[in-house]
Amino acid sequence: MRVLVAEDLYLLRDGMVRLIEAYGHEVVATAATGPETLDALRTWRPDVSVVDVRMPPDHTDEGLRAALAARAELPGLPVLILSQHVERLYARELLADGSGGVGYLLKESVFDADQFIGAMERVAGGGTALDPSVIAKLLSAGSPARARGLERLSEREREVLALMAEGLSNQAIGRRLFLSEGAIGKYTTSLFGKLGITEDQDSNRRVRAVLAYLEQR
């Protein structure tokens, strides 16, 4: 894969470059500011980009804004966002266009090489990869999952949807829950129906389900 790494901290940026290349992928460009990131995304159109949320010049959300601007121009451009803290709004904004190819991980996930590279590869393939901490926050006391239609889901369907939000395939979800892939397929079909998500050639049903999971009433 051709990868862009956008991170203003040199040591972390260099470490990610080395890690990505160690797994056999090519880092075609790096960036250290929001404007540099947007320019690089437009120029290189990489197979996947790893982008820090907070970057110069203002250290607010320049990286996220650059990624969203690039995806607006290049729909489906795969982007994996890194953040120091869990912010549900970031995940919602990334998923809002329903096209997939997005991820949101905490920076500490980079230290788990297999998890980080696996998430990057899922995003490059058009899937989603949300940090388990984002999912946990949605289900924690004081921040229950109250997205439209979620109250209709069974406990098992919620478990399946939470793992779907992490970006796992039906086969991987089955392994995690000790169920057959066929059983997971039935649960996903059921939860799609309860969420009112029908077959649509122009959108990704799994992404739309995850987006419903993140949206509050």
Secondary structure, DSSP 4 states (H G I P E B T S, - for coil): -EEEEE-S-HHHHHHHHHHHHHTT-EEEEEESSHHHHHHHHHHH--SEEEEESS-TTTTSSHHHHHHHHHHHHSTT--EEEEESS--HHHHHHHHTT----EEEEEGGGGGSHHHHHHHHHHHHTT-EEE-HHHHHHHHSTTS----TTGGGS-HHHHHHHHHHHHT--HHHHHHHHT--HHHHHHHHHHHHHHTT----TTS-HHHHHHHHHH---
